[in-house]
Amino acid sequence: MNNDSIEKKISDAIKKIDDIKVKEPELNWFVDLVSDEQLRIAKRQNKQLSIFCALGVIIIALSFSLYAFFFSAFVVVQSMSLIFPIVIFVMARLVSKEARIQ
């Protein structure tokens, strides 16, 4: 009799769970959500692209002006742009090796 009451309680609980009505969002809500997110991403990418292009133009203009008016400064800037990444790479490798040793 005890098993019957447990089975009845379980079946009643399952029926109650099945009877619960869950309000699901409309399909249009999901479509609007996706389109809004795509629009936001596109705006952010356009902003990043415009900043990248502006910085590229500024860097190229500075390089040409240094080359035309201050050739010695141009040579120094170009040599630094070669040396600094190598130094940073070597320092990063040394730090990572030290971190692995400890």
N, C-alpha and C positions, 0 to 999 in steps of 0.2 A: 504494500500500500504506500509505503514511503517513496518507492521508486516511481509509482504512478503520479504522486503529487509533484515530485521533482520534474518529471517529464511534462506534466501539465503546465507548471510554472515556466519551464523553458519554452514550450510551444506558445504560451501566452505572450512571453517576452518577444519572441520572434514575430508574432502577429502584430504586436504593438510597434515594433521597429519597421515592419513592412507598411504599416498604416501611416507612418509619419510622412507628411508631405514636405518635400524640400523645394524651396523656390530657387529655380535655376536662372541665372542671368540669360537674357536674350542673346541671340547670335549677333544682333546688330551692336550690342554693347562690346563684344569681343572685337568685331570688325572696326569699330570706332577706336577702341583702345590700341589696336595694332597700327591703324593709320596715323593716329596721333604720335605714337612712338616712332614710326618711320619718319614723320615730318620733323620731329625733334632731333633725330639722328642726322637727317639731311642738313638741317640748319647748323648743327654743331660741326659737321664735316665741312660745310661751305666756309664757316668762320675759320676753321683751322687751315683750310687751303688758302684762303686770302691772307692770313697771317704768314704762312709759309712763303707765298709768292712775294709779299712785301719785304720780308726779311731777305729773300734771295736777291731781289732788286737792290736793296740797300748794300748788301755784301758785295755784289758785283760792282756797283757804283764806287764804293770805297776802294776796292781793289784797283779799278781802272784809274781812279784819281791818284792813288798812291803811286801807281806805276808811271803815270804821266808827270807828276809834279815832284814826288819825293821817292826816287828810285831806291835810294839806300834804305828808307823806311819800308818800302815794298819788299825788299830782299829780307829784311829782318822779320817782318810779319810772316812771310812765306816760310822762312826757316823755322820760326817758332811754331807754325801750324804743322810742321813735320815732326819737330822734336817733342812737343808737349804730349801728343797722343802716345808716342813711344814711351815716354817717361811715366805717364799715367798707367799704361799697360803693365810695365815692369813693376811699378809699385803695387798694383792690384794683385799681380801674381805673387809677389813676396808676402803680402798680407794674407792671401788665401793659403799659401804654404804654411805660414806661421799659425794660422787658425787650425789647419789640419794637424799640425804637430801637437798642439795643446789639446 
